[in-house]
Protein backbone atom coordinates (compact mmCIF):
# COMPACT_ATOMS: atom_id res chain seq x y z
CA UNK A 1 0.00 0.00 0.00
CA UNK A 2 1.44 3.36 -1.03
CA UNK A 3 1.51 5.96 1.65
CA UNK A 4 2.36 9.61 1.63
CA UNK A 5 5.65 8.72 3.33
CA UNK A 6 6.48 6.29 0.47
CA UNK A 7 5.78 9.01 -2.10
CA UNK A 8 8.02 11.45 -0.23
CA UNK A 9 10.88 8.92 -0.18
CA UNK A 10 10.68 8.58 -3.97
CA UNK A 11 10.45 12.32 -4.52
CA UNK A 12 8.01 14.26 -6.63
CA UNK A 13 7.03 12.89 -10.02
CA UNK A 14 7.84 16.07 -11.94
CA UNK A 15 10.30 18.48 -10.40
CA UNK A 16 10.04 21.20 -12.99
CA UNK A 17 7.63 20.94 -15.92
CA UNK A 18 9.04 24.12 -17.41
CA UNK A 19 12.51 22.52 -17.51
CA UNK A 20 11.08 19.42 -19.22
CA UNK A 21 9.39 21.65 -21.80
CA UNK A 22 12.61 23.59 -22.38
CA UNK A 23 14.64 20.41 -22.86
CA UNK A 24 12.01 18.99 -25.24
CA UNK A 25 12.40 22.05 -27.48
CA UNK A 26 16.19 21.77 -27.53
CA UNK A 27 17.87 19.28 -29.86
CA UNK A 28 14.60 18.27 -31.54
CA UNK A 29 16.66 16.76 -34.38
CA UNK A 30 17.43 13.85 -32.01
CA UNK A 31 13.81 12.71 -32.03
CA UNK A 32 13.26 10.12 -29.31
CA UNK A 33 16.78 10.58 -27.91
CA UNK A 34 16.36 12.87 -24.91
CA UNK A 35 19.00 13.83 -22.32
CA UNK A 36 17.35 11.30 -19.97
CA UNK A 37 18.46 8.36 -22.16
CA UNK A 38 20.71 6.31 -19.88
CA UNK A 39 22.03 3.67 -22.25
CA UNK A 40 25.49 3.53 -23.81
CA UNK A 41 24.15 4.47 -27.24
CA UNK A 42 27.10 3.12 -29.25
CA UNK A 43 26.91 -0.26 -27.52
CA UNK A 44 23.13 -0.40 -27.87
CA UNK A 45 23.34 0.40 -31.59
CA UNK A 46 26.07 -2.25 -32.10
CA UNK A 47 24.06 -4.87 -30.24
CA UNK A 48 20.88 -3.99 -32.15
CA UNK A 49 22.71 -4.26 -35.47
CA UNK A 50 23.96 -7.69 -34.38
CA UNK A 51 20.38 -8.68 -33.54
CA UNK A 52 19.27 -7.31 -36.92
CA UNK A 53 21.88 -9.46 -38.68
CA UNK A 54 20.77 -12.47 -36.59
CA UNK A 55 17.16 -11.98 -37.68
CA UNK A 56 18.10 -11.54 -41.34
CA UNK A 57 20.21 -14.70 -41.32
CA UNK A 58 17.26 -16.53 -39.74
CA UNK A 59 14.93 -15.22 -42.44
CA UNK A 60 17.27 -16.52 -45.15
CA UNK A 61 17.73 -19.92 -43.48
CA UNK A 62 13.99 -20.40 -42.90
CA UNK A 63 13.23 -19.32 -46.48
CA UNK A 64 15.72 -21.84 -47.85
CA UNK A 65 14.26 -24.55 -45.64
CA UNK A 66 10.75 -23.61 -46.79
CA UNK A 67 11.71 -24.15 -50.44
CA UNK A 68 14.00 -27.14 -49.90
CA UNK A 69 11.70 -29.18 -47.62
CA UNK A 70 11.12 -32.65 -49.11
CA UNK A 71 9.48 -35.80 -47.85
CA UNK A 72 6.24 -37.05 -46.41
CA UNK A 73 5.93 -34.21 -43.87
CA UNK A 74 7.38 -31.50 -46.08
CA UNK A 75 4.19 -29.58 -46.80
CA UNK A 76 3.28 -28.95 -43.15
CA UNK A 77 6.88 -28.32 -42.10
CA UNK A 78 7.49 -25.99 -45.06
CA UNK A 79 4.46 -23.96 -43.99
CA UNK A 80 5.93 -23.69 -40.48
CA UNK A 81 9.28 -22.59 -41.93
CA UNK A 82 7.55 -19.88 -43.97
CA UNK A 83 5.58 -18.65 -40.96
CA UNK A 84 8.80 -18.39 -38.94
CA UNK A 85 10.59 -16.62 -41.81
CA UNK A 86 7.85 -14.00 -41.92
CA UNK A 87 7.94 -13.51 -38.14
CA UNK A 88 11.73 -13.18 -38.20
CA UNK A 89 11.36 -10.52 -40.92
CA UNK A 90 8.94 -8.70 -38.62
CA UNK A 91 11.55 -8.83 -35.85
CA UNK A 92 14.17 -7.42 -38.23
CA UNK A 93 11.81 -4.57 -39.14
CA UNK A 94 11.16 -3.77 -35.47
CA UNK A 95 14.87 -3.71 -34.70
CA UNK A 96 15.66 -1.53 -37.74
CA UNK A 97 12.94 0.92 -36.70
CA UNK A 98 14.34 1.10 -33.16
CA UNK A 99 17.85 1.72 -34.50
CA UNK A 100 16.44 4.64 -36.47
CA UNK A 101 14.64 5.98 -33.38
CA UNK A 102 17.97 5.92 -31.56
CA UNK A 103 19.47 8.02 -34.36
CA UNK A 104 21.51 5.13 -35.72
CA UNK A 105 21.73 3.37 -39.07
CA UNK A 106 20.45 -0.19 -39.52
CA UNK A 107 23.12 -2.29 -41.21
CA UNK A 108 21.50 -4.34 -43.98
CA UNK A 109 24.75 -4.88 -45.85
CA UNK A 110 25.26 -8.53 -46.81
CA UNK A 111 28.99 -7.97 -46.39
CA UNK A 112 29.91 -9.25 -42.94
CA UNK A 113 26.34 -10.23 -42.06
CA UNK A 114 27.39 -13.69 -40.88
CA UNK A 115 30.06 -12.23 -38.62
CA UNK A 116 27.56 -9.74 -37.11
CA UNK A 117 24.91 -12.43 -36.66
CA UNK A 118 24.77 -14.44 -33.46
CA UNK A 119 23.26 -17.41 -35.28
CA UNK A 120 24.81 -19.39 -38.09
CA UNK A 121 23.52 -20.16 -41.55
CA UNK A 122 23.53 -23.96 -41.79
CA UNK A 123 21.43 -25.36 -44.61
CA UNK A 124 20.81 -28.96 -43.58
CA UNK A 125 20.34 -31.70 -46.17
CA UNK A 126 17.30 -33.51 -44.76
CA UNK A 127 14.09 -32.24 -43.22
CA UNK A 128 15.26 -33.37 -39.77
CA UNK A 129 18.61 -31.62 -40.22
CA UNK A 130 16.83 -28.42 -41.25
CA UNK A 131 14.57 -28.54 -38.20
CA UNK A 132 17.56 -29.28 -35.95
CA UNK A 133 19.53 -26.33 -37.34
CA UNK A 134 16.54 -24.02 -36.92
CA UNK A 135 16.14 -25.18 -33.31
CA UNK A 136 19.84 -24.54 -32.66
CA UNK A 137 19.54 -21.04 -34.16
CA UNK A 138 16.49 -20.31 -32.02
CA UNK A 139 18.35 -21.43 -28.89
CA UNK A 140 21.25 -19.13 -29.79
CA UNK A 141 18.82 -16.22 -30.26
CA UNK A 142 17.10 -17.00 -26.95
CA UNK A 143 20.36 -16.97 -25.05
CA UNK A 144 21.81 -13.87 -26.71
CA UNK A 145 18.55 -11.90 -26.59
CA UNK A 146 18.17 -12.77 -22.91
CA UNK A 147 21.63 -11.29 -22.37
CA UNK A 148 20.63 -8.16 -24.33
CA UNK A 149 17.50 -7.76 -22.18
CA UNK A 150 19.59 -8.03 -18.99
CA UNK A 151 22.18 -5.58 -20.36
CA UNK A 152 19.54 -2.98 -21.24
CA UNK A 153 17.84 -3.24 -17.86
CA UNK A 154 16.35 0.11 -16.88
CA UNK A 155 18.79 2.10 -19.06
CA UNK A 156 16.64 1.66 -22.19
CA UNK A 157 13.22 0.29 -21.25
CA UNK A 158 11.74 0.77 -24.75
CA UNK A 159 14.42 -1.33 -26.44
CA UNK A 160 14.30 -3.83 -23.58
CA UNK A 161 10.53 -4.33 -23.99
CA UNK A 162 10.93 -4.75 -27.74
CA UNK A 163 13.65 -7.37 -27.23
CA UNK A 164 11.54 -9.13 -24.56
CA UNK A 165 8.71 -9.44 -27.09
CA UNK A 166 11.06 -10.81 -29.74
CA UNK A 167 12.59 -13.18 -27.17
CA UNK A 168 9.15 -14.56 -26.28
CA UNK A 169 8.46 -15.22 -29.97
CA UNK A 170 11.84 -16.94 -30.39
CA UNK A 171 10.95 -19.20 -27.44
CA UNK A 172 7.72 -20.14 -29.25
CA UNK A 173 9.72 -20.90 -32.40
CA UNK A 174 12.11 -23.12 -30.42
CA UNK A 175 9.18 -24.99 -28.88
CA UNK A 176 7.66 -25.51 -32.36
CA UNK A 177 10.96 -26.82 -33.74
CA UNK A 178 11.42 -29.13 -30.73
CA UNK A 179 7.93 -30.58 -31.25
CA UNK A 180 8.57 -31.09 -34.98
CA UNK A 181 11.94 -32.69 -34.29
CA UNK A 182 10.44 -35.12 -31.78
CA UNK A 183 7.37 -35.97 -33.87
CA UNK A 184 9.09 -36.43 -37.21
CA UNK A 185 12.14 -38.08 -35.64
CA UNK A 186 9.92 -40.65 -33.91
CA UNK A 187 7.96 -41.38 -37.11
CA UNK A 188 11.15 -41.82 -39.14
CA UNK A 189 12.53 -44.26 -36.54
CA UNK A 190 9.30 -46.27 -36.69
CA UNK A 191 9.51 -46.44 -40.50
CA UNK A 192 13.10 -47.69 -40.28
CA UNK A 193 12.11 -50.58 -38.02
C-alpha positions as CSV (number, residue, x, y, z in Angstrom):
1,X,0.0,0.0,0.0
2,X,1.4,3.4,-1.0
3,X,1.5,6.0,1.6
4,X,2.4,9.6,1.6
5,X,5.7,8.7,3.3
6,X,6.5,6.3,0.5
7,X,5.8,9.0,-2.1
8,X,8.0,11.5,-0.2
9,X,10.9,8.9,-0.2
10,X,10.7,8.6,-4.0
11,X,10.4,12.3,-4.5
12,X,8.0,14.3,-6.6
13,X,7.0,12.9,-10.0
14,X,7.8,16.1,-11.9
15,X,10.3,18.5,-10.4
16,X,10.0,21.2,-13.0
17,X,7.6,20.9,-15.9
18,X,9.0,24.1,-17.4
19,X,12.5,22.5,-17.5
20,X,11.1,19.4,-19.2
21,X,9.4,21.6,-21.8
22,X,12.6,23.6,-22.4
23,X,14.6,20.4,-22.9
24,X,12.0,19.0,-25.2
25,X,12.4,22.0,-27.5
26,X,16.2,21.8,-27.5
27,X,17.9,19.3,-29.9
28,X,14.6,18.3,-31.5
29,X,16.7,16.8,-34.4
30,X,17.4,13.8,-32.0
31,X,13.8,12.7,-32.0
32,X,13.3,10.1,-29.3
33,X,16.8,10.6,-27.9
34,X,16.4,12.9,-24.9
35,X,19.0,13.8,-22.3
36,X,17.4,11.3,-20.0
37,X,18.5,8.4,-22.2
38,X,20.7,6.3,-19.9
39,X,22.0,3.7,-22.2
40,X,25.5,3.5,-23.8
41,X,24.1,4.5,-27.2
42,X,27.1,3.1,-29.2
43,X,26.9,-0.3,-27.5
44,X,23.1,-0.4,-27.9
45,X,23.3,0.4,-31.6
46,X,26.1,-2.2,-32.1
47,X,24.1,-4.9,-30.2
48,X,20.9,-4.0,-32.1
49,X,22.7,-4.3,-35.5
50,X,24.0,-7.7,-34.4
51,X,20.4,-8.7,-33.5
52,X,19.3,-7.3,-36.9
53,X,21.9,-9.5,-38.7
54,X,20.8,-12.5,-36.6
55,X,17.2,-12.0,-37.7
56,X,18.1,-11.5,-41.3
57,X,20.2,-14.7,-41.3
58,X,17.3,-16.5,-39.7
59,X,14.9,-15.2,-42.4
60,X,17.3,-16.5,-45.1
61,X,17.7,-19.9,-43.5
62,X,14.0,-20.4,-42.9
63,X,13.2,-19.3,-46.5
64,X,15.7,-21.8,-47.9
65,X,14.3,-24.5,-45.6
66,X,10.8,-23.6,-46.8
67,X,11.7,-24.1,-50.4
68,X,14.0,-27.1,-49.9
69,X,11.7,-29.2,-47.6
70,X,11.1,-32.7,-49.1
71,X,9.5,-35.8,-47.8
72,X,6.2,-37.0,-46.4
73,X,5.9,-34.2,-43.9
74,X,7.4,-31.5,-46.1
75,X,4.2,-29.6,-46.8
76,X,3.3,-29.0,-43.1
77,X,6.9,-28.3,-42.1
78,X,7.5,-26.0,-45.1
79,X,4.5,-24.0,-44.0
80,X,5.9,-23.7,-40.5
81,X,9.3,-22.6,-41.9
82,X,7.6,-19.9,-44.0
83,X,5.6,-18.6,-41.0
84,X,8.8,-18.4,-38.9
85,X,10.6,-16.6,-41.8
86,X,7.8,-14.0,-41.9
87,X,7.9,-13.5,-38.1
88,X,11.7,-13.2,-38.2
89,X,11.4,-10.5,-40.9
90,X,8.9,-8.7,-38.6
91,X,11.5,-8.8,-35.9
92,X,14.2,-7.4,-38.2
93,X,11.8,-4.6,-39.1
94,X,11.2,-3.8,-35.5
95,X,14.9,-3.7,-34.7
96,X,15.7,-1.5,-37.7
97,X,12.9,0.9,-36.7
98,X,14.3,1.1,-33.2
99,X,17.8,1.7,-34.5
100,X,16.4,4.6,-36.5
101,X,14.6,6.0,-33.4
102,X,18.0,5.9,-31.6
103,X,19.5,8.0,-34.4
104,X,21.5,5.1,-35.7
105,X,21.7,3.4,-39.1
106,X,20.5,-0.2,-39.5
107,X,23.1,-2.3,-41.2
108,X,21.5,-4.3,-44.0
109,X,24.8,-4.9,-45.9
110,X,25.3,-8.5,-46.8
111,X,29.0,-8.0,-46.4
112,X,29.9,-9.3,-42.9
113,X,26.3,-10.2,-42.1
114,X,27.4,-13.7,-40.9
115,X,30.1,-12.2,-38.6
116,X,27.6,-9.7,-37.1
117,X,24.9,-12.4,-36.7
118,X,24.8,-14.4,-33.5
119,X,23.3,-17.4,-35.3
120,X,24.8,-19.4,-38.1
121,X,23.5,-20.2,-41.6
122,X,23.5,-24.0,-41.8
123,X,21.4,-25.4,-44.6
124,X,20.8,-29.0,-43.6
125,X,20.3,-31.7,-46.2
126,X,17.3,-33.5,-44.8
127,X,14.1,-32.2,-43.2
128,X,15.3,-33.4,-39.8
129,X,18.6,-31.6,-40.2
130,X,16.8,-28.4,-41.3
131,X,14.6,-28.5,-38.2
132,X,17.6,-29.3,-35.9
133,X,19.5,-26.3,-37.3
134,X,16.5,-24.0,-36.9
135,X,16.1,-25.2,-33.3
136,X,19.8,-24.5,-32.7
137,X,19.5,-21.0,-34.2
138,X,16.5,-20.3,-32.0
139,X,18.4,-21.4,-28.9
140,X,21.2,-19.1,-29.8
141,X,18.8,-16.2,-30.3
142,X,17.1,-17.0,-26.9
143,X,20.4,-17.0,-25.0
144,X,21.8,-13.9,-26.7
145,X,18.6,-11.9,-26.6
146,X,18.2,-12.8,-22.9
147,X,21.6,-11.3,-22.4
148,X,20.6,-8.2,-24.3
149,X,17.5,-7.8,-22.2
150,X,19.6,-8.0,-19.0
151,X,22.2,-5.6,-20.4
152,X,19.5,-3.0,-21.2
153,X,17.8,-3.2,-17.9
154,X,16.4,0.1,-16.9
155,X,18.8,2.1,-19.1
156,X,16.6,1.7,-22.2
157,X,13.2,0.3,-21.3
158,X,11.7,0.8,-24.7
159,X,14.4,-1.3,-26.4
160,X,14.3,-3.8,-23.6
161,X,10.5,-4.3,-24.0
162,X,10.9,-4.8,-27.7
163,X,13.6,-7.4,-27.2
164,X,11.5,-9.1,-24.6
165,X,8.7,-9.4,-27.1
166,X,11.1,-10.8,-29.7
167,X,12.6,-13.2,-27.2
168,X,9.1,-14.6,-26.3
169,X,8.5,-15.2,-30.0
170,X,11.8,-16.9,-30.4
171,X,11.0,-19.2,-27.4
172,X,7.7,-20.1,-29.2
173,X,9.7,-20.9,-32.4
174,X,12.1,-23.1,-30.4
175,X,9.2,-25.0,-28.9
176,X,7.7,-25.5,-32.4
177,X,11.0,-26.8,-33.7
178,X,11.4,-29.1,-30.7
179,X,7.9,-30.6,-31.3
180,X,8.6,-31.1,-35.0
181,X,11.9,-32.7,-34.3
182,X,10.4,-35.1,-31.8
183,X,7.4,-36.0,-33.9
184,X,9.1,-36.4,-37.2
185,X,12.1,-38.1,-35.6
186,X,9.9,-40.6,-33.9
187,X,8.0,-41.4,-37.1
188,X,11.1,-41.8,-39.1
189,X,12.5,-44.3,-36.5
190,X,9.3,-46.3,-36.7
191,X,9.5,-46.4,-40.5
192,X,13.1,-47.7,-40.3
193,X,12.1,-50.6,-38.0
